[in-house]
Amino acid sequence: MQYHYRPNQASEFMHMASAVHITDAWVNKHQVGTSGERGMPVINSQATQILGVKEYEMDEIWDLAVDVNNDVIKQFVQH
């Protein structure tokens, strides 16, 4: 996705670019995978504004995502 580091420049796909941008940071932070970044990408504050997510909500959302991710992994391991 061309604009995931600059979601405010994505014109018609700003929401999608913002979601990908934040997800990229989450994946790197929680070491679920890697985008090839050497460090934790800084979340562009415009991405959270575009999606209507407050900065303080990010940790709660990320904690929920970790729980869901762990549940999915358990399902695969049990089979």
MOZI-V221485 format. One record per residue. N is the residue number from 1. RES is the residue in one letter. NEAR is the number of other ideal C-beta (glycine too) atoms within 10 Angstrom. Layout:
BEGIN
n:N res:RES near:NEAR
n:N res:RES near:NEAR
END
This chain:
BEGIN
n:1 res:M near:13
n:2 res:Q near:9
n:3 res:Y near:17
n:4 res:H near:21
n:5 res:Y near:15
n:6 res:R near:13
n:7 res:P near:25
n:8 res:N near:15
n:9 res:Q near:11
n:10 res:A near:19
n:11 res:S near:8
n:12 res:E near:7
n:13 res:F near:15
n:14 res:M near:17
n:15 res:H near:14
n:16 res:M near:15
n:17 res:A near:24
n:18 res:S near:25
n:19 res:A near:18
n:20 res:V near:19
n:21 res:H near:25
n:22 res:I near:23
n:23 res:T near:14
n:24 res:D near:21
n:25 res:A near:20
n:26 res:W near:20
n:27 res:V near:17
n:28 res:N near:18
n:29 res:K near:13
n:30 res:H near:12
n:31 res:Q near:7
n:32 res:V near:13
n:33 res:G near:10
n:34 res:T near:10
n:35 res:S near:12
n:36 res:G near:7
n:37 res:E near:11
n:38 res:R near:7
n:39 res:G near:6
n:40 res:M near:10
n:41 res:P near:18
n:42 res:V near:8
n:43 res:I near:18
n:44 res:N near:19
n:45 res:S near:10
n:46 res:Q near:15
n:47 res:A near:24
n:48 res:T near:18
n:49 res:Q near:14
n:50 res:I near:20
n:51 res:L near:14
n:52 res:G near:9
n:53 res:V near:16
n:54 res:K near:10
n:55 res:E near:10
n:56 res:Y near:7
n:57 res:E near:11
n:58 res:M near:15
n:59 res:D near:9
n:60 res:E near:10
n:61 res:I near:13
n:62 res:W near:15
n:63 res:D near:10
n:64 res:L near:10
n:65 res:A near:15
n:66 res:V near:14
n:67 res:D near:10
n:68 res:V near:10
n:69 res:N near:14
n:70 res:N near:10
n:71 res:D near:9
n:72 res:V near:10
n:73 res:I near:11
n:74 res:K near:10
n:75 res:Q near:9
n:76 res:F near:7
n:77 res:V near:7
n:78 res:Q near:6
n:79 res:H near:5
END
